[in-house]
Amino acid sequence: MVLVDYNLENMLKCICCKCGVQTRSVCAKEKTRKIQKVEAKGLEAIPFFKPKEFPWLYCATGKASCLDLNFEEECKCKDCQVYTENKLDKLDPAELYCKNGKAE
């Protein structure tokens, strides 16, 4: 059962890239640059990247593949439109998907 779809609509709403947990991550920044290069060519990035290569939307894809995230920082899941629309507060885990895995 898919609770949160891995799609462009949710990617555009996702705020994982603004979360303090990953803002200092070299790994996430490198993945973000790759995505920006694809988008700069006028292409939708999602079809070109597998979920593990995409540094956001963890509630749909699961744990982060980047190992340099700072889990001491505050998680911003509760401020996210994807979180609210999908009622993720009622699911397990309720936040910090980059560490705890996708919503189930």
PyMOL commands that set and color helices and strands:
alter all, ss='L'
color gray80, all
select helices_A, chain A and resi 8-13+16-18+26-40+46-48+51-53+58-61+77-79+81-85+88-90+97-100
alter helices_A, ss='H'
color red, helices_A
deselect
rebuild
show_as cartoon
